[in-house]
Amino acid sequence: VDVGLLQHEAIRLTAPFRMLTMAKRPWVIAKWAMTIDGYLAFPHVSTDGSGESHQYQWISSEVSRAIVHDLRRRVDAIVVGVQTALADDPLLTARPSGPRPLVRVVLDRQARLPVSSRLVQTAHEHPVLVAVGPRAATDQVKQLQDNGCEIWHSSTDQSSQMLIDLAHEFGARQMTNVLVEGGAHVLESCFKADIIDEVWAFLAPKLLDTNKPSLRLREILSNTRVEAIDQTGGDLFVRGLLRHDLLGR
């Protein structure tokens, strides 16, 4: 009798379930697309007279984005920060949709997410959870609730602890896989909180010369066991694992 066949594959496949059982939180995947100089967004100056910068251009290729939509179909929740929600006005859905409801989560300590946003406007069709801090304005929280959003109240404004507590809230809801999509501050806070288990990074052959902070890929990948490096429509797709203790290596 042969034993140990496909052992690594079996361990990898069951890692999210074992994470939920042992750590009481889901398996967390960090995904981002970045330029080769480490930036996650292209800014432009709006023409609406506000003078504010907004993101307008895809960094990753169409092929890479299709891969991300396939990943979205396999997770229980997608997490973004409020700055990403404000700048991009995303839907955060999987297209086409997956077999189970996808909870769209916004980290929004001050409850700044506009009720006019596409997330809030579609909250009755696709669930939206807004994670707010203890100092969030009551009237803004109520507006979000009245428009179909669920509110999760954090007991702290400290980013890392808020993320740890939220991860355990996901675990209490029996979520097994959660995807964190950014922006840079949220991703770095997640790494600081040590709740990232897997990395999906798309490196695009583009440069962006800006004085904004870039994501420190070298530091992040220094503790990552790279599983695969592929080319996806001109991008370099790096997939790696951080949670070695659950993978038997």
Residue frames as qw, qx, qy, qz and C-alpha x, y, z in Angstrom:
[[0.000, 0.889, 0.457, 0.000, 0.00, 0.00, 0.00],
 [0.408, 0.356, -0.016, 0.840, 1.40, 3.37, -0.99],
 [0.288, -0.810, -0.420, 0.291, 1.11, 6.15, 1.57],
 [0.301, -0.587, 0.072, 0.748, 1.86, 9.82, 1.36],
 [0.343, 0.360, 0.597, 0.630, 0.61, 10.19, -2.21],
 [0.016, -0.667, -0.308, -0.679, -0.33, 13.82, -2.91],
 [0.494, -0.514, -0.532, 0.458, 0.31, 14.55, 0.77],
 [0.212, -0.199, -0.051, 0.956, 1.37, 18.16, 0.20],
 [0.208, -0.268, -0.488, -0.804, -1.64, 18.82, -2.02],
 [0.494, -0.546, -0.669, -0.100, -3.97, 17.38, 0.61],
 [0.432, -0.441, -0.382, 0.688, -2.38, 19.46, 3.37],
 [0.075, -0.040, 0.170, 0.982, -2.64, 22.60, 1.23],
 [0.306, -0.388, -0.625, -0.605, -6.28, 21.89, 0.35],
 [0.544, -0.601, -0.585, 0.027, -7.32, 21.49, 3.98],
 [0.391, 0.039, -0.307, 0.867, -5.30, 24.45, 5.32],
 [0.251, -0.381, -0.077, -0.887, -8.28, 26.87, 5.42],
 [0.745, -0.445, -0.399, -0.297, -10.40, 24.39, 7.38],
 [0.736, -0.217, -0.431, 0.474, -7.56, 23.72, 9.82],
 [0.181, 0.242, -0.163, 0.939, -6.98, 27.46, 10.23],
 [0.490, -0.462, -0.195, -0.713, -10.64, 27.93, 11.12],
 [0.833, -0.365, -0.415, -0.031, -10.53, 25.01, 13.56],
 [0.714, -0.143, -0.329, 0.602, -7.23, 25.90, 15.24],
 [0.266, -0.004, -0.112, 0.958, -7.04, 29.71, 15.08],
 [0.115, 0.676, 0.641, -0.344, -10.78, 30.46, 14.87],
 [0.206, 0.721, -0.109, -0.653, -10.28, 32.62, 11.80],
 [0.838, 0.514, 0.171, -0.065, -10.35, 32.08, 8.03],
 [0.691, -0.016, 0.337, 0.639, -7.46, 31.61, 5.63],
 [0.117, 0.904, 0.097, -0.399, -6.55, 35.14, 4.48],
 [0.685, 0.286, 0.366, 0.562, -5.22, 35.85, 1.00],
 [0.063, -0.763, 0.035, 0.643, -3.57, 39.19, 0.21],
 [0.611, 0.452, 0.499, 0.417, -3.92, 40.19, -3.44],
 [0.027, 0.849, 0.000, -0.528, -2.56, 43.24, -5.18],
 [0.705, 0.534, 0.220, 0.411, -1.34, 44.51, -8.54],
 [0.343, -0.826, 0.088, 0.439, 1.65, 46.80, -8.60],
 [0.509, 0.825, -0.241, 0.031, 4.08, 48.60, -10.88],
 [0.853, 0.148, -0.324, 0.382, 7.67, 47.45, -10.96],
 [0.219, 0.419, -0.396, 0.787, 8.61, 50.37, -8.69],
 [0.219, -0.170, -0.824, 0.495, 6.14, 49.23, -6.06],
 [0.286, 0.088, 0.183, -0.937, 3.03, 51.38, -6.52],
 [0.229, 0.303, 0.918, -0.114, -0.54, 50.12, -6.39],
 [0.276, 0.787, 0.524, -0.170, -2.46, 52.93, -8.12],
 [0.354, 0.261, 0.296, 0.848, -2.20, 55.46, -10.91],
 [0.008, 0.650, 0.441, -0.619, -3.48, 58.90, -9.84],
 [0.248, 0.419, 0.418, 0.767, -5.00, 61.56, -12.04],
 [0.056, 0.206, 0.303, -0.929, -6.47, 64.97, -11.39],
 [0.267, 0.567, 0.774, -0.091, -10.23, 65.03, -11.67],
 [0.103, 0.242, 0.372, 0.890, -12.03, 67.33, -14.07],
 [0.269, -0.692, -0.654, -0.145, -14.98, 67.93, -11.77],
 [0.040, -0.800, 0.057, -0.596, -13.37, 70.97, -10.18],
 [0.774, -0.628, -0.081, -0.021, -12.56, 69.25, -6.90],
 [0.174, 0.811, -0.530, 0.176, -8.83, 69.14, -7.58],
 [0.702, -0.408, 0.560, -0.163, -8.63, 65.78, -5.80],
 [0.202, 0.414, -0.839, -0.290, -6.71, 62.82, -7.17],
 [0.864, 0.037, 0.298, -0.405, -8.56, 59.69, -8.14],
 [0.406, -0.244, 0.831, 0.292, -7.43, 56.32, -9.45],
 [0.618, 0.522, -0.004, -0.588, -8.39, 55.72, -13.06],
 [0.565, 0.533, -0.585, -0.234, -6.19, 53.16, -14.75],
 [0.983, -0.177, 0.022, -0.048, -5.85, 49.40, -14.40],
 [0.199, -0.727, 0.647, 0.115, -2.35, 48.35, -13.41],
 [0.510, -0.124, 0.847, 0.086, -2.80, 44.65, -14.18],
 [0.172, 0.120, -0.712, -0.670, -3.69, 43.08, -17.52],
 [0.720, -0.051, -0.143, -0.677, -7.11, 41.78, -18.53],
 [0.738, 0.062, -0.672, 0.001, -5.82, 38.21, -18.14],
 [0.244, 0.101, -0.695, 0.668, -4.69, 38.94, -14.58],
 [0.410, -0.084, 0.244, -0.875, -8.04, 40.51, -13.71],
 [0.788, -0.024, -0.423, -0.446, -9.85, 37.41, -14.98],
 [0.570, 0.057, -0.752, 0.326, -7.73, 35.30, -12.62],
 [0.047, -0.088, 0.524, -0.846, -8.74, 37.56, -9.73],
 [0.641, -0.069, -0.065, -0.762, -12.44, 37.19, -10.56],
 [0.769, -0.001, -0.631, -0.100, -11.98, 33.42, -10.48],
 [0.339, 0.057, -0.700, 0.627, -10.40, 33.77, -7.02],
 [0.325, -0.126, 0.239, -0.906, -13.28, 35.97, -5.85],
 [0.751, -0.101, -0.387, -0.525, -15.72, 33.20, -6.73],
 [0.738, -0.034, -0.651, 0.173, -13.93, 30.91, -4.26],
 [0.228, 0.080, -0.563, 0.790, -13.85, 33.16, -1.18],
 [0.198, -0.643, -0.722, 0.164, -16.43, 34.15, 1.44],
 [0.101, -0.938, -0.200, 0.266, -15.50, 37.84, 1.70],
 [0.565, 0.469, 0.035, 0.678, -13.48, 40.59, 0.02],
 [0.408, -0.771, -0.238, 0.428, -11.90, 43.28, 2.21],
 [0.447, 0.525, 0.075, 0.721, -10.82, 46.77, 1.14],
 [0.271, -0.354, -0.359, 0.820, -10.03, 49.99, 2.96],
 [0.209, 0.815, 0.439, -0.314, -12.27, 53.02, 2.75],
 [0.039, -0.670, 0.342, 0.658, -9.68, 54.94, 0.72],
 [0.149, -0.033, 0.864, 0.480, -9.92, 52.31, -2.02],
 [0.166, 0.604, 0.777, -0.058, -13.71, 52.43, -1.83],
 [0.073, 0.837, 0.166, -0.516, -13.70, 56.23, -2.14],
 [0.075, -0.568, 0.515, 0.637, -11.13, 56.40, -4.94],
 [0.027, -0.086, 0.887, 0.453, -12.32, 53.52, -7.12],
 [0.640, 0.107, 0.179, -0.739, -16.04, 53.22, -6.26],
 [0.182, 0.201, -0.931, -0.245, -15.75, 49.46, -6.86],
 [0.788, -0.187, -0.241, -0.535, -18.48, 46.82, -6.92],
 [0.181, -0.441, 0.842, -0.255, -16.19, 44.07, -5.52],
 [0.879, 0.110, 0.265, -0.380, -18.28, 41.34, -7.06],
 [0.427, -0.207, 0.809, 0.348, -17.17, 38.20, -8.86],
 [0.621, 0.556, -0.021, -0.552, -18.07, 38.23, -12.53],
 [0.582, -0.412, -0.458, -0.531, -19.63, 35.81, -13.23],
 [0.524, -0.574, 0.353, -0.520, -20.85, 35.25, -9.69],
 [0.168, 0.288, -0.930, 0.153, -19.78, 32.27, -7.62],
 [0.487, -0.292, -0.802, -0.187, -21.79, 29.52, -5.91],
 [0.436, -0.571, -0.585, 0.376, -22.12, 31.32, -2.55],
 [0.035, -0.976, -0.177, -0.120, -22.86, 34.84, -1.34],
 [0.619, 0.209, -0.179, 0.736, -19.79, 37.07, -1.32],
 [0.320, -0.868, -0.292, 0.242, -19.63, 39.55, 1.57],
 [0.452, 0.608, -0.026, 0.653, -18.02, 42.85, 0.57],
 [0.583, -0.658, -0.296, 0.374, -16.22, 44.38, 3.54],
 [0.288, 0.759, -0.062, 0.581, -15.05, 47.98, 3.90],
 [0.578, -0.351, -0.396, 0.621, -12.68, 49.00, 6.70],
 [0.035, 0.652, 0.219, 0.725, -14.09, 52.41, 7.51],
 [0.376, -0.228, -0.630, 0.640, -13.33, 53.58, 11.04],
 [0.067, 0.249, 0.220, -0.941, -15.18, 56.89, 10.63],
 [0.403, 0.545, 0.724, -0.125, -18.11, 55.57, 8.54],
 [0.050, 0.565, -0.224, -0.792, -17.18, 57.73, 5.54],
 [0.240, 0.141, 0.854, 0.439, -18.49, 55.38, 2.84],
 [0.322, 0.137, -0.068, -0.934, -21.02, 57.44, 0.83],
 [0.587, 0.294, 0.671, -0.345, -24.54, 56.09, 0.49],
 [0.588, 0.688, -0.102, -0.412, -24.24, 57.04, -3.20],
 [0.088, -0.521, 0.818, 0.227, -21.38, 54.55, -3.70],
 [0.664, 0.154, -0.596, -0.424, -21.94, 51.48, -5.83],
 [0.263, 0.046, -0.907, 0.324, -21.25, 49.29, -2.82],
 [0.228, 0.203, 0.595, -0.744, -24.06, 50.82, -0.78],
 [0.549, 0.277, -0.161, -0.772, -26.40, 51.12, -3.75],
 [0.686, 0.147, -0.653, -0.286, -26.12, 47.35, -4.34],
 [0.128, -0.318, 0.796, -0.499, -26.14, 46.30, -0.67],
 [0.736, 0.062, 0.368, -0.565, -29.60, 44.74, -0.96],
 [0.854, 0.403, -0.257, -0.206, -28.37, 42.54, -3.82],
 [0.764, 0.221, -0.470, 0.384, -24.89, 41.66, -2.54],
 [0.603, -0.737, -0.263, 0.153, -24.13, 41.92, 1.20],
 [0.334, 0.656, -0.265, 0.623, -21.94, 44.77, 2.45],
 [0.679, -0.604, -0.313, 0.275, -20.33, 44.85, 5.89],
 [0.210, 0.797, -0.183, 0.535, -18.80, 48.13, 7.06],
 [0.717, -0.320, -0.417, 0.458, -16.28, 47.84, 9.91],
 [0.016, -0.851, -0.005, -0.524, -16.38, 51.07, 11.92],
 [0.415, 0.156, -0.588, 0.677, -14.39, 52.34, 14.88],
 [0.274, -0.539, -0.682, 0.412, -15.67, 53.47, 18.29],
 [0.056, -0.497, -0.124, 0.857, -15.71, 57.13, 17.22],
 [0.093, 0.269, 0.701, 0.654, -17.75, 56.71, 14.04],
 [0.289, -0.001, 0.104, -0.952, -20.57, 59.27, 13.79],
 [0.377, 0.240, 0.828, -0.339, -23.90, 57.74, 14.79],
 [0.542, 0.610, 0.162, -0.555, -25.85, 59.47, 12.02],
 [0.361, 0.567, -0.634, -0.383, -23.47, 58.24, 9.32],
 [0.112, -0.111, 0.984, -0.084, -23.64, 54.70, 10.69],
 [0.469, 0.408, 0.627, -0.470, -27.44, 54.86, 10.66],
 [0.497, 0.626, -0.212, -0.562, -27.46, 56.07, 7.05],
 [0.213, 0.388, -0.870, -0.219, -25.40, 53.06, 6.02],
 [0.225, 0.116, 0.926, -0.278, -27.69, 50.71, 7.95],
 [0.495, 0.523, 0.350, -0.599, -30.81, 52.29, 6.47],
 [0.524, 0.612, -0.383, -0.451, -29.39, 51.63, 3.01],
 [0.964, 0.119, -0.167, -0.171, -28.85, 47.93, 3.62],
 [0.447, 0.525, -0.638, 0.342, -25.31, 47.74, 5.00],
 [0.810, -0.482, -0.313, 0.115, -24.44, 45.64, 8.03],
 [0.020, 0.842, -0.367, 0.396, -22.28, 47.45, 10.58],
 [0.844, -0.207, -0.380, 0.317, -19.57, 45.74, 12.60],
 [0.215, -0.934, 0.132, -0.253, -18.40, 47.86, 15.53],
 [0.702, 0.215, -0.469, 0.491, -14.74, 47.62, 16.51],
 [0.563, -0.772, -0.238, 0.171, -13.77, 48.38, 20.09],
 [0.522, -0.529, 0.204, 0.637, -10.51, 49.97, 18.91],
 [0.438, 0.869, -0.062, -0.220, -9.20, 52.39, 16.30],
 [0.296, -0.614, 0.680, 0.271, -5.82, 50.66, 16.23],
 [0.627, 0.436, -0.426, -0.485, -5.50, 49.13, 12.75],
 [0.317, 0.280, -0.906, 0.010, -3.74, 45.86, 13.56],
 [0.191, 0.080, 0.838, -0.504, -5.97, 44.98, 16.51],
 [0.591, 0.361, 0.133, -0.709, -9.08, 45.92, 14.55],
 [0.590, 0.391, -0.601, -0.371, -8.02, 43.54, 11.77],
 [0.141, 0.148, -0.952, 0.228, -7.28, 40.72, 14.22],
 [0.369, 0.212, 0.635, -0.645, -10.69, 41.15, 15.86],
 [0.631, 0.417, -0.126, -0.642, -12.40, 41.28, 12.47],
 [0.409, 0.320, -0.835, -0.183, -10.65, 38.09, 11.38],
 [0.032, 0.053, 0.926, -0.373, -12.07, 36.34, 14.43],
 [0.515, 0.350, 0.291, -0.726, -15.50, 37.77, 13.62],
 [0.587, 0.387, -0.532, -0.473, -15.18, 36.13, 10.21],
 [0.221, 0.169, -0.953, 0.117, -14.25, 32.90, 11.96],
 [0.305, 0.181, 0.698, -0.622, -17.34, 33.10, 14.17],
 [0.633, 0.444, 0.019, -0.633, -19.35, 33.34, 10.93],
 [0.816, 0.015, 0.569, 0.100, -17.67, 30.14, 9.71],
 [0.526, 0.812, -0.205, -0.148, -15.90, 31.84, 6.82],
 [0.906, -0.166, 0.247, 0.300, -13.02, 29.73, 5.54],
 [0.586, 0.147, 0.279, 0.746, -11.41, 32.00, 2.91],
 [0.022, 0.929, 0.224, -0.293, -11.14, 35.80, 2.87],
 [0.628, 0.391, 0.203, 0.641, -9.49, 37.98, 0.22],
 [0.221, -0.803, -0.102, 0.545, -7.84, 41.31, 1.11],
 [0.609, 0.577, 0.340, 0.425, -7.49, 43.56, -1.95],
 [0.419, 0.209, -0.038, 0.883, -6.03, 46.77, -0.56],
 [0.496, 0.814, -0.236, 0.190, -5.04, 49.47, -0.62],
 [0.556, 0.433, -0.546, 0.453, -1.44, 49.66, 0.48],
 [0.236, -0.472, 0.501, -0.686, -2.16, 50.81, 4.05],
 [0.868, -0.171, 0.138, -0.445, -4.65, 47.98, 4.63],
 [0.900, 0.254, -0.343, 0.090, -2.30, 45.39, 3.16],
 [0.354, 0.466, -0.577, 0.570, 0.63, 46.54, 5.29],
 [0.487, -0.399, 0.401, -0.665, -1.60, 46.61, 8.39],
 [0.958, -0.030, -0.065, -0.278, -2.67, 43.03, 7.67],
 [0.751, 0.330, -0.469, 0.327, 0.94, 41.90, 7.38],
 [0.003, 0.492, -0.525, 0.695, 1.77, 43.75, 10.60],
 [0.706, -0.273, 0.278, -0.591, -1.15, 42.01, 12.32],
 [0.069, -0.297, 0.950, 0.064, 0.21, 38.66, 11.04],
 [0.652, 0.270, 0.554, -0.442, -3.10, 37.53, 9.57],
 [0.603, 0.584, -0.348, -0.417, -1.95, 36.97, 5.97],
 [0.800, -0.171, 0.575, 0.005, -1.52, 33.33, 4.96],
 [0.662, 0.295, 0.552, 0.412, -1.18, 33.53, 1.19],
 [0.013, -0.649, 0.151, 0.746, -0.01, 36.14, -1.32],
 [0.599, 0.531, 0.519, 0.300, -1.18, 36.77, -4.88],
 [0.129, -0.737, 0.110, 0.654, 0.91, 39.58, -6.40],
 [0.657, 0.609, 0.363, 0.257, 0.67, 40.79, -10.00],
 [0.366, -0.583, 0.203, 0.696, 3.73, 42.75, -11.11],
 [0.565, 0.765, 0.308, 0.010, 3.01, 44.89, -14.18],
 [0.642, 0.064, 0.186, 0.741, 5.72, 46.21, -16.55],
 [0.044, 0.865, 0.247, 0.435, 4.91, 49.84, -15.73],
 [0.448, -0.045, -0.366, 0.815, 6.59, 52.65, -13.82],
 [0.196, -0.868, -0.362, -0.276, 4.97, 55.32, -11.68],
 [0.434, 0.165, -0.328, 0.823, 7.16, 58.12, -10.36],
 [0.388, -0.749, -0.260, -0.470, 5.30, 59.52, -7.36],
 [0.061, 0.462, -0.603, 0.647, 6.10, 60.61, -3.83],
 [0.792, -0.337, 0.032, -0.508, 3.40, 58.38, -2.36],
 [0.462, -0.439, 0.762, -0.114, 4.49, 55.39, -0.24],
 [0.643, 0.275, -0.619, -0.358, 5.03, 52.19, -2.22],
 [0.933, -0.286, 0.073, -0.208, 4.41, 48.64, -1.07],
 [0.121, -0.694, 0.709, 0.018, 7.64, 47.07, 0.15],
 [0.919, 0.179, -0.230, -0.265, 7.49, 43.86, -1.89],
 [0.513, 0.427, -0.687, 0.286, 11.01, 42.72, -0.98],
 [0.208, -0.303, 0.674, -0.641, 10.21, 42.84, 2.75],
 [0.791, 0.010, 0.181, -0.585, 6.87, 41.09, 2.27],
 [0.893, 0.292, -0.305, -0.154, 8.24, 38.29, 0.10],
 [0.160, 0.576, -0.742, 0.303, 11.25, 37.68, 2.36],
 [0.385, -0.147, 0.795, -0.445, 9.07, 35.49, 4.60],
 [0.784, 0.321, 0.106, -0.521, 7.03, 34.03, 1.76],
 [0.496, -0.133, 0.814, 0.273, 7.56, 30.60, 0.24],
 [0.423, 0.427, -0.323, -0.731, 6.97, 31.18, -3.45],
 [0.696, 0.149, 0.686, -0.154, 4.72, 28.47, -4.89],
 [0.602, 0.489, 0.538, 0.331, 4.45, 29.66, -8.47],
 [0.027, -0.602, 0.163, 0.781, 5.62, 32.39, -10.83],
 [0.508, 0.459, 0.682, 0.257, 3.68, 32.73, -14.08],
 [0.039, -0.119, 0.254, 0.959, 3.25, 35.25, -16.87],
 [0.211, 0.607, 0.749, -0.162, -0.33, 36.50, -17.20],
 [0.314, 0.855, 0.374, 0.177, -0.97, 38.79, -20.14],
 [0.358, 0.715, -0.163, 0.578, 2.31, 40.65, -19.75],
 [0.460, -0.739, 0.289, -0.399, 2.27, 40.68, -15.94],
 [0.391, 0.247, -0.843, 0.274, 4.36, 38.56, -13.62],
 [0.731, -0.469, -0.137, -0.476, 2.07, 36.63, -11.26],
 [0.257, 0.326, -0.801, 0.432, 3.71, 35.55, -7.99],
 [0.761, -0.451, -0.203, -0.420, 1.81, 33.25, -5.64],
 [0.374, 0.329, -0.735, 0.460, 3.27, 32.35, -2.27],
 [0.696, -0.542, -0.455, -0.118, 2.52, 31.05, 1.21],
 [0.021, -0.659, 0.449, -0.603, 3.39, 32.49, 4.60],
 [0.723, -0.419, 0.307, -0.456, 1.71, 30.07, 7.01],
 [0.451, 0.412, -0.791, -0.034, 4.33, 27.33, 6.88],
 [0.233, -0.209, 0.823, -0.473, 3.32, 25.80, 10.23],
 [0.714, 0.232, 0.403, -0.523, -0.03, 24.66, 8.81],
 [0.723, 0.558, -0.280, -0.296, 1.53, 23.26, 5.66],
 [0.968, -0.171, 0.152, 0.101, 3.87, 20.74, 7.21],
 [0.736, 0.389, -0.032, 0.553, 7.03, 22.51, 5.99]]
